[in-house]
């Protein structure tokens, strides 16, 4: 089902991998999004997963569009969605030479992560925010 495609795909995309793994995972997350209706509770999650798949495939414009679609369907108070999308946007903006946008996005991601790190309901999405922030920090060194 769609949730399985999204979770397996997103899990495999959490860190950079080989191209074959990336392609398979990207196809999973894109299938999940393609079969999901806008406005459902899973839609923003699937948009983010699609963004991550596109980012790992170096399709930065598509990744940015999926992040923005996810954010446009997310409440500002949802720390996981805002943290994930902004952490990924910071990397996208670094790759596309938009440094000021990258700095703004990573600041939001870090604020979201700080709001989540002591939460008892932490899950793989909190870990993924942290991994993406570390990936950003490694990229700017």
N, C-alpha and C positions, 0 to 999 in steps of 0.2 A: 504494500500500500504506500501512499504518498509519504506518510510520516517515516516509514522505514527507509525509503529512498533518501529523504532529506537527512536523516540521522546518520545513516551509513556514509553517504556522500560527504556530509559536513565533517564527520569524524575523520575521514581519510584526507580531508583537505586542511586540517588544522595546522599542519606544518608543510613546508615545501616537500615535494616528492618527485619521483621520476615521471616522465611524460605519460607513460601508459597508465599509471595509477591516477594521475591527474585527469586524463581524458575519461576514464571510466567513472570516476567520482563526479566530474562535471556533468556527465550525461545523467547520472542519478539525480542530482539536485535540479537540473533543468527539467527533467521529467516530473519531479514533484511539483515544481512551480507551474508547469504547463497544465497540469491536471487540477490545480487548485483555483477556486473562484476568489476573485478580489472581494475583500470585505469579511472573509472568514478569519477566525482567530489564528490560523496557521499561516495565512498569507504573508505577513511581514517576516516570519521566520524563514519561509521558503524563499522570499526575495533575498534575504541576507545570504542564505546558503548558495543561491544562484550567483550572487555577487562574489562570494568567495571562490566559487568554481571558475568564474570568468577571470578573476584576479590571478589565480594560480595558472590559468591558461594564457596570461598576458593580454587579455582582452580588456584593457583598462577602461575604455569608454563604456562598454556594456556593464562592467563591474560597478562603475560609478552610478549608472542609471538604476541598476538593481538596488544599490544602497539607498539612493534617494527615494525610490519607490517604497522600500521598506520603512524608511523614516516618515514618509508622508502618510503611512498607515499605522503609525505608532504614537502612543501618548508620550509627551515629554517626560513624564515621571517613570517610564519603563526603563530602568537602568540597564537591563540586559540588552534590549534592542538598541538603545542609544549608544551604549558602550561598544557593542560589537560593530555596528555600522560605522561609528566614528573612528574606531581603531583601524578598520579596513580602509576607510576613506583616507586616513592619514598616510597609509602606504601607497594608495592609488595616487594621491597628490604628490608624494615624493617621486614616484615613477614618471609622472607627467609634468614635473618641474613646476609645481604650484606650491612653493615652500610655505607661504603665509597661510594658505588653506590647510596644509599638512599640520602646521603648528597649532592652529585653532582646533582641528579635529582631534589631535592627540591629547590636547588639554581636556576636551570633553570626555574622551574615552577614559583617561586617568581618573577624572572626577567620578565617573560612573563606577569604575572598578573600586575606587576607595569607598564608595557607598555600598558596595556589595561584599567586600572581602571578609567582613566579620559576620555576615549573614549566615544563619544556620541552614538556609535553603540553597546554599551555593551548589552549583552543578557544573557540568562540562562547559557551559556557556561562559561562566565566570573565568574558568581556566583559559578558555579561548581568548577572551579579552586580554588576559595577562600575556598569553603567548604572542598575540598580535602587537601588543605594546612593546614587548621585548624585541620582536622582529623589527619594529620601527626604530627602536633605540640602537639596535645593531646596525641598521642601514645608515644611520646618521653619523656613526663613528668614523 
